[in-house]
Amino acid sequence: MDYFEETKKVSGQHPKPVGLVLEYGTAGFRAKAEQLDHVMYRMGLLAVLRSKKTACTIGVMVTASHNPEEDNGVKLVDPHGEMLASDWETYATHLANAEEQNLKSVLTNIVEKESVNLQEVARIFLGRDTRPSSQKLSQAVVDGVCDLGGAFQDYGLLSTPQLHYMVCCWNTMEQYGIATVEGYYQKLASAFIALTNQIPSHPEEMRQLYVDGANGIGALKLKEMEPYLEKKLKLNLCNNGTTGKLNYLCGADFVKVHQKPPQGLDMKANERCCSFDGDGDRIVYYYFDQSGCFHLLDGDKIATLMTTFLKELLAKADLDLQIAVVQTAYANGSSTRYIEDIMKVPVHCVNTGVKFLHHKAQEFDIGVYFEANGHGTVLFSKAAESKIRQMAQDESQKGEKSSAAKVLEHTIDLINQTVGDAISDLLTIEAILFIKGLTIQQWDLIYTDLPNRQLKVKVSDRHVIVTEDAGRRAVSPAGLQENIDTLLKKYRLSRAFVRPSGTEDVVRVYAEADTQISADTLAYEVSLVVYNMAGGVGEQPKLLH
Ligand code: G16
């Protein structure tokens, strides 16, 4: 029997636009929604092969996260809830770009190279975000799955981290948690309640949190979860998707990049606010001070808060576990210096993309990883987790040691270890602030960010820019890095880099320096160099102040 017979018949119903070339980038495929039907169908096919290869359930998430509402995207989730293995990203790109007549040979090639046992049963979990295009695109994935005889469970609307959680739960025989949305809420809520019960009462203002849901799935899911939290938190949710447009002038990416509050949030001085992104895997916090100055607490500040908390607990519990922080080039220089020099915790810098951070964080007993954009989580090694659980359950342990171990155990249960998760991160941050009795202002004072600016430059082919050293140095086009180095000499405490985005058709520019004016000017000058040396298109970059 020709295993790919059905594919030959059906793939024509999901035609590839002529000449379209896409890449499985930082977080899967991202493009205008109308270009993606064939990619979705083909990712359904690939997910079946991946499931047969691993003999596990594989996830497929339809989302373009922080991108504009008109875009969409898809990514595959591996058995333990982690990102797809990198060899398979290459297969995904080949498959998405194959011409119709070559589809069968590309699939056969994957089967042969990976020795996929076609007799193995395949099971796929599906989730999608709230974009208007997501339901139809999700159906194209289902078509692909069914053509290769895979079984599937469609969870419908889910945040990205919820899908990662479901896949992990199912493949660990539900040791990680119950593979339902309710199971997710119950697991996180009971850990949160147990943690906050450490402190008998909280002033009313400590319970108040303003949340910008980016008009996306995160808002919907947080609302669903609220009743499980037993009024421990008073959530004021705006941009909840009922009227506004997804990610438009709101959401974590908007707030981080523009360093200003989202539209739709009526903020008063010193109120604690946070923003999710479009698929609920990123979070940033912020507030206005009395003088009207905006303060952003991004992924770096979150990593610092969580690391401080965990390190103090390890000391109290007298547990000798190695803790490390993983960041990317976007991490503010002040955060890296603070974590390394003051906290004495090692910091590692890797390429942009959660998959790289996650991988590195797995090397430590406790690996805290966060991108500055608010995407991150904490990983506990199996050995570390079992040491902590043993101590927490050991009735012979008394006093501070025992209670620290118990707090650590609840923290493990509250954190979504499969991937960065805005809801889980929110609850973890809130629990830490409760327990430590910290206001957002006190948390903010841990260190002061260096002023920084991020810009985007449109070029005709962003892949002409090639980088090394975790994206911190450009090796191509020739002379680009030398020009950036010359600009850096003009400013104090300066750092800048450029890299092609893996989710948008732009080159990203990052600059930091001793003052906001210097950071803005440096970012502008570097953008001009990119525009001139890397084939800039459209309007020239402008100086923003
Ligand atoms: C995705 C990735 C993140 C990455 C971001 C931007 O976020 O998951 O790791 O930092 O894209 O990547 P790039 O600079 O390559 O465009 P999200 O929230 O959009 O899934």
Boltz pocket constraint, residues with backbone or C-beta under 6 A from the ligand:
constraints:
  - pocket:
      binder: B
      contacts: [[A, 26], [A, 27], [A, 64], [A, 65], [A, 66], [A, 67], [A, 277], [A, 281], [A, 282], [A, 352], [A, 353], [A, 354], [A, 355], [A, 371], [A, 373], [A, 375], [A, 500], [A, 501], [A, 502], [A, 503], [A, 504], [A, 508]]
      max_distance: 6.0
